[in-house]
Amino acid sequence: MIANLDNLIELFQKMESTGFDTSMPLKWSFYFVDPSKEKLTKLYAELSEKNYVLEKIYRIDENVTEWTLHASKVDILTPEKLHKRNIAFNQLAEYCEVALYDGWDVEKIQ
C-alpha cells in the first residue's frame, strides 16, 4: 500500500464531515494478502502481540488463490498515527515475506 499523509488528512476531514468522531475510539481494520495462509498466520502472531484481534483469514471464493488476513483494533488514530502505522505494516509485510499490506478500513463502535 502506498502511504500518503496528505490523502489521510483529507480522508479524516471527510470522515468527520460524515459523522465520524475521530477523537473517540473507532474499530480500525487492516488487511494483508498472500498466496500462503501460513505466512499470514505468522504475520498475525506479530500483530497479536500488539493486541490486534484476528477477524478472519479467508479466500474471497474458491477460485481465488490468495488469502486475506483481516485484523482489527479499537484505537484512536490521527492521520499522522495512521500514516506511521501504514508504513510499519508495509515493513511488517516485507519482513514476514507477505505479498501485500492491502490497506485499512474503519467503522464506528456500536
Stockholm file with secondary structure:
# STOCKHOLM 1.0

chainA/1-110         MIANLDNLIELFQKMESTGFDTSMPLKWSFYFVDPSKEKLTKLYAELSEKNYVLEKIYRIDENVTEWTLHASKVDILTPEKLHKRNIAFNQLAEYCEVALYDGWDVEKIQ
#=GR chainA/1-110 SS CCCCHHHHHHHHHHHHHTTCCTTSCEEEEEEEEESCHHHHHHHHHHHHTTTCEEEEEECSSTTCCCEEEEEEEEECCCHHHHHHHHHHHHHHHHHTTCSEEEEEEEECCC
#=GC SS_cons         CCCCHHHHHHHHHHHHHTTCCTTSCEEEEEEEEESCHHHHHHHHHHHHTTTCEEEEEECSSTTCCCEEEEEEEEECCCHHHHHHHHHHHHHHHHHTTCSEEEEEEEECCC
//
